């Protein structure tokens, strides 16, 4: 057997123009660690609800790898996270993720992503989000997709608006010892703005079987 047969998430590829995404494998991790260490966000701001970048840089590589191994080991139909390594024109740029619980019943889950700072402002974040949403609606049969961004993260909110997400309330969280407000967002299939580049997916059928999801 090959790994794509043993572990069906590895069979999934998503492409849109020069953008390509595949579930993170061990041989992606060194490049991703280098991206994280190069900087993801302004150090004076924290865009993540879990501040995983607020650690000693010497500890970050092992923490990052440990997290992705944990995601893989805990993946099941009842609860899963799919973390896609994203490349633009062959160059690693970041991660696009989707997490869900009881997805076969609820048909909903949450998107999240990051890009190395040097790739910000090029429209890559929008293409990533459109690609994952097309995959979720068309191949996994999602009926809604949620997301969220702190009020002081205009770039993330702009991506959500371009893709068609609508406001869905707010959430107050502790962030670096103060209160941060997250704007909750939700995307329905009829609101999805697909953009000009078609999205191609391979390997969705074995993943649906693995996750016990009927399209």
Secondary structure as a PSIPRED ss2 file (coil, helix, strand):
# PSIPRED VFORMAT (PSIPRED V4.0)

   1 X C   1.000  0.000  0.000
   2 X C   1.000  0.000  0.000
   3 X H   0.000  1.000  0.000
   4 X H   0.000  1.000  0.000
   5 X H   0.000  1.000  0.000
   6 X H   0.000  1.000  0.000
   7 X C   1.000  0.000  0.000
   8 X H   0.000  1.000  0.000
   9 X H   0.000  1.000  0.000
  10 X H   0.000  1.000  0.000
  11 X H   0.000  1.000  0.000
  12 X C   1.000  0.000  0.000
  13 X E   0.000  0.000  1.000
  14 X E   0.000  0.000  1.000
  15 X E   0.000  0.000  1.000
  16 X E   0.000  0.000  1.000
  17 X C   1.000  0.000  0.000
  18 X C   1.000  0.000  0.000
  19 X E   0.000  0.000  1.000
  20 X E   0.000  0.000  1.000
  21 X E   0.000  0.000  1.000
  22 X E   0.000  0.000  1.000
  23 X E   0.000  0.000  1.000
  24 X C   1.000  0.000  0.000
  25 X C   1.000  0.000  0.000
  26 X H   0.000  1.000  0.000
  27 X H   0.000  1.000  0.000
  28 X H   0.000  1.000  0.000
  29 X H   0.000  1.000  0.000
  30 X H   0.000  1.000  0.000
  31 X H   0.000  1.000  0.000
  32 X H   0.000  1.000  0.000
  33 X H   0.000  1.000  0.000
  34 X H   0.000  1.000  0.000
  35 X H   0.000  1.000  0.000
  36 X H   0.000  1.000  0.000
  37 X H   0.000  1.000  0.000
  38 X H   0.000  1.000  0.000
  39 X C   1.000  0.000  0.000
  40 X C   1.000  0.000  0.000
  41 X C   1.000  0.000  0.000
  42 X C   1.000  0.000  0.000
  43 X C   1.000  0.000  0.000
  44 X C   1.000  0.000  0.000
  45 X C   1.000  0.000  0.000
  46 X C   1.000  0.000  0.000
  47 X C   1.000  0.000  0.000
  48 X C   1.000  0.000  0.000
  49 X C   1.000  0.000  0.000
  50 X C   1.000  0.000  0.000
  51 X C   1.000  0.000  0.000
  52 X C   1.000  0.000  0.000
  53 X C   1.000  0.000  0.000
  54 X C   1.000  0.000  0.000
  55 X C   1.000  0.000  0.000
  56 X C   1.000  0.000  0.000
  57 X H   0.000  1.000  0.000
  58 X H   0.000  1.000  0.000
  59 X H   0.000  1.000  0.000
  60 X H   0.000  1.000  0.000
  61 X H   0.000  1.000  0.000
  62 X H   0.000  1.000  0.000
  63 X H   0.000  1.000  0.000
  64 X H   0.000  1.000  0.000
  65 X H   0.000  1.000  0.000
  66 X H   0.000  1.000  0.000
  67 X H   0.000  1.000  0.000
  68 X H   0.000  1.000  0.000
  69 X H   0.000  1.000  0.000
  70 X H   0.000  1.000  0.000
  71 X H   0.000  1.000  0.000
  72 X H   0.000  1.000  0.000
  73 X H   0.000  1.000  0.000
  74 X H   0.000  1.000  0.000
  75 X C   1.000  0.000  0.000
  76 X C   1.000  0.000  0.000
  77 X C   1.000  0.000  0.000
  78 X C   1.000  0.000  0.000
  79 X E   0.000  0.000  1.000
  80 X E   0.000  0.000  1.000
  81 X E   0.000  0.000  1.000
  82 X E   0.000  0.000  1.000
  83 X E   0.000  0.000  1.000
  84 X E   0.000  0.000  1.000
  85 X E   0.000  0.000  1.000
  86 X E   0.000  0.000  1.000
  87 X E   0.000  0.000  1.000
  88 X E   0.000  0.000  1.000
  89 X C   1.000  0.000  0.000
  90 X C   1.000  0.000  0.000
  91 X E   0.000  0.000  1.000
  92 X E   0.000  0.000  1.000
  93 X E   0.000  0.000  1.000
  94 X E   0.000  0.000  1.000
  95 X E   0.000  0.000  1.000
  96 X E   0.000  0.000  1.000
  97 X E   0.000  0.000  1.000
  98 X E   0.000  0.000  1.000
  99 X E   0.000  0.000  1.000
 100 X E   0.000  0.000  1.000
 101 X E   0.000  0.000  1.000
 102 X C   1.000  0.000  0.000
 103 X H   0.000  1.000  0.000
 104 X H   0.000  1.000  0.000
 105 X H   0.000  1.000  0.000
 106 X H   0.000  1.000  0.000
 107 X C   1.000  0.000  0.000
 108 X E   0.000  0.000  1.000
 109 X E   0.000  0.000  1.000
 110 X E   0.000  0.000  1.000
 111 X E   0.000  0.000  1.000
 112 X E   0.000  0.000  1.000
 113 X E   0.000  0.000  1.000
 114 X E   0.000  0.000  1.000
 115 X E   0.000  0.000  1.000
 116 X C   1.000  0.000  0.000
 117 X H   0.000  1.000  0.000
 118 X H   0.000  1.000  0.000
 119 X H   0.000  1.000  0.000
 120 X C   1.000  0.000  0.000
 121 X C   1.000  0.000  0.000
 122 X C   1.000  0.000  0.000
 123 X C   1.000  0.000  0.000
 124 X H   0.000  1.000  0.000
 125 X H   0.000  1.000  0.000
 126 X H   0.000  1.000  0.000
 127 X H   0.000  1.000  0.000
 128 X H   0.000  1.000  0.000
 129 X H   0.000  1.000  0.000
 130 X H   0.000  1.000  0.000
 131 X H   0.000  1.000  0.000
 132 X H   0.000  1.000  0.000
 133 X H   0.000  1.000  0.000
 134 X H   0.000  1.000  0.000
 135 X H   0.000  1.000  0.000
 136 X H   0.000  1.000  0.000
 137 X H   0.000  1.000  0.000
 138 X H   0.000  1.000  0.000
 139 X C   1.000  0.000  0.000
 140 X C   1.000  0.000  0.000
 141 X C   1.000  0.000  0.000
 142 X C   1.000  0.000  0.000
 143 X C   1.000  0.000  0.000
 144 X E   0.000  0.000  1.000
 145 X E   0.000  0.000  1.000
 146 X E   0.000  0.000  1.000
 147 X E   0.000  0.000  1.000
 148 X E   0.000  0.000  1.000
 149 X E   0.000  0.000  1.000
 150 X E   0.000  0.000  1.000
 151 X C   1.000  0.000  0.000
 152 X C   1.000  0.000  0.000
 153 X C   1.000  0.000  0.000
 154 X H   0.000  1.000  0.000
 155 X H   0.000  1.000  0.000
 156 X H   0.000  1.000  0.000
 157 X H   0.000  1.000  0.000
 158 X H   0.000  1.000  0.000
 159 X H   0.000  1.000  0.000
 160 X H   0.000  1.000  0.000
 161 X H   0.000  1.000  0.000
 162 X H   0.000  1.000  0.000
 163 X H   0.000  1.000  0.000
 164 X C   1.000  0.000  0.000
 165 X C   1.000  0.000  0.000
 166 X E   0.000  0.000  1.000
 167 X E   0.000  0.000  1.000
 168 X E   0.000  0.000  1.000
 169 X E   0.000  0.000  1.000
 170 X E   0.000  0.000  1.000
 171 X E   0.000  0.000  1.000
 172 X E   0.000  0.000  1.000
 173 X E   0.000  0.000  1.000
 174 X E   0.000  0.000  1.000
 175 X E   0.000  0.000  1.000
 176 X C   1.000  0.000  0.000
 177 X C   1.000  0.000  0.000
 178 X E   0.000  0.000  1.000
 179 X E   0.000  0.000  1.000
 180 X E   0.000  0.000  1.000
 181 X E   0.000  0.000  1.000
 182 X E   0.000  0.000  1.000
 183 X E   0.000  0.000  1.000
 184 X E   0.000  0.000  1.000
 185 X E   0.000  0.000  1.000
 186 X E   0.000  0.000  1.000
 187 X E   0.000  0.000  1.000
 188 X E   0.000  0.000  1.000
 189 X H   0.000  1.000  0.000
 190 X H   0.000  1.000  0.000
 191 X H   0.000  1.000  0.000
 192 X C   1.000  0.000  0.000
 193 X C   1.000  0.000  0.000
 194 X C   1.000  0.000  0.000
 195 X C   1.000  0.000  0.000
 196 X C   1.000  0.000  0.000
 197 X C   1.000  0.000  0.000
 198 X C   1.000  0.000  0.000
 199 X C   1.000  0.000  0.000
 200 X E   0.000  0.000  1.000
 201 X E   0.000  0.000  1.000
 202 X E   0.000  0.000  1.000
 203 X C   1.000  0.000  0.000
 204 X H   0.000  1.000  0.000
 205 X H   0.000  1.000  0.000
 206 X H   0.000  1.000  0.000
 207 X H   0.000  1.000  0.000
 208 X H   0.000  1.000  0.000
 209 X H   0.000  1.000  0.000
 210 X H   0.000  1.000  0.000
 211 X H   0.000  1.000  0.000
 212 X C   1.000  0.000  0.000
 213 X C   1.000  0.000  0.000
 214 X C   1.000  0.000  0.000
 215 X C   1.000  0.000  0.000
